[in-house]
């Protein structure tokens, strides 16, 4: 599931499922260090004016791409590790069950 969502977010870095208000307030990692009250006021004004779409992703947050790629790499690594574990358990089971061990 994580691999699927990571692929969606890599293809569209502006994608946000948290609703217009939260997505507008959390535009990117640098926005968390900025004047947060002013950002919330701008978002509320944009929602009232109906111009929220221009506020949701004013610039593509490329700083988020590194974190998504790292998460995708960890998910793929976990999938490979789980696959190897299943194969190891099957070989161990067949070895014990059929007396080859």
N, C-alpha and C positions, 0 to 999 in steps of 0.2 A: 504494500500500500504506500509506504514511504517513497519507494522508487517511482511509482506512478505520479504522486503529487510533486516530487522533485522535478520530474520531467516537465510537468505543466508549468511550474514556476520558472524553470530555466528558459522555456520558450516564451514566457510572458512575465518579466520581472515585476510588472506593475499589478499583477493579479493579487486580489485581497478578498478574503471571504468573511471579514469581520464586520461588515456594514460600513456605510458611508462615513459616519462620524468617526469611528475608530480608525478606519483606513486613512482618512484625511489627516487625523492627528498624528498618526505614525507613518509619515511619508518615507522615512528612511532612518538609518541609524544616526546620522548627524542631527536630525530633528529632535532627538531625545536630549541632546545637550544644549539646545537652543532655548529661547524664551517660550516655554510651553503654554503659558496663559495666552500669549498673543496668537499662537498657532490655533488654539481651541476657539478663540474669538473669530479668527479668519474662517475657520471651518464652519462655525455656526452661521456666519454671515453668508457664506457660499451656499449652504443648505437652504437658507431662507430665500436667497436670490435665485436659486435654481441653477447655479453655475458650479455645482459640486464636482462635476466630471473633470473640469480643468484643474481642480485642487487635489484630486486623488493621486495623480502621478505627474507632477509638473516636470520632473526629469527622471530618466530611467535610473533606478538605484543599483548601479553596477557593484557597489560595495557589498550588497546582499548576495551576489553571484558566488563569491568565494565560499560563503557559509553553506549555500545550497549544494555546491559541488562537493564540499567536504562531507556533508550529510549523505549525499548520494553515494560517495565512495565508501563510507562506513556501512551503508545499507547493503551495497553490493558485496562488500567483504563479509558481512554477517550472513548473507544468503549463501555465499560460497562455503563458508565455514560450516553452516548447518547442513549443506549438501554433503560435504566430506564426512561429517559426523554420522549422518544417516548411512552412508556407504560403509563406514567403519563398523557401525552397529550390525548391519546386515551381514558383513563378513564374519564378525565375531559370533553372531547367532548361528549362522550356517556351520561354522567350525565347531561350535559346542553341540549343536543339535545333531549333527551327523558324525560326531566323534573324530573329527580331524584335528582337534586341538589338544 
